[in-house]
């Protein structure tokens, strides 16, 4: 499933068409990933800030 999503994204970019994943969704998911990595780095739970777009 991941491969198909990445491929669809790249095809859309190459064809200069709109991408199927809204930018807001990407920003929120990246904020979650950053929070998980920050938590792992300090070795404890942290407060995560998820942007409200």
C-alpha positions in Angstrom: 0.0 0.0 0.0 2.8 2.4 0.8 4.5 1.8 -2.5 1.3 2.5 -4.4 0.8 5.8 -2.5 4.3 7.0 -3.2 4.1 6.0 -6.8 0.7 7.9 -7.2 2.3 10.9 -5.6 5.3 10.8 -7.9 3.2 10.3 -11.0 1.0 13.3 -10.1 4.1 15.5 -9.5 5.6 14.4 -12.8 2.4 15.0 -14.7 1.9 18.4 -12.9 -1.5 17.2 -11.5 -2.9 17.7 -8.0 -1.6 15.2 -5.5 -4.1 12.8 -3.8 -2.8 13.5 -0.3 -3.8 16.9 1.1 -0.9 19.0 2.4 -2.6 19.4 5.8 -2.6 15.6 6.3 1.1 15.5 5.5 1.9 18.2 8.0 -0.1 16.6 10.8 1.5 13.2 10.2 5.0 14.7 10.1 4.3 16.4 13.4 3.4 13.1 14.9 6.5 11.4 13.6 8.6 14.3 14.9 7.0 13.9 18.3 7.7 10.2 18.4 11.3 10.7 17.5 11.7 13.5 20.0 10.2 11.3 22.7 12.5 8.4 21.9 15.5 10.8 22.0 14.7 12.0 25.5 13.5 8.6 26.7 10.1 9.7 28.0 6.8 10.9 26.9 6.6 14.5 25.7 3.8 16.9 24.8 3.3 16.9 21.1 2.0 19.9 19.2 -0.1 19.0 16.3 -0.8 22.0 14.0 -4.4 23.0 13.5 -4.6 23.9 9.9 
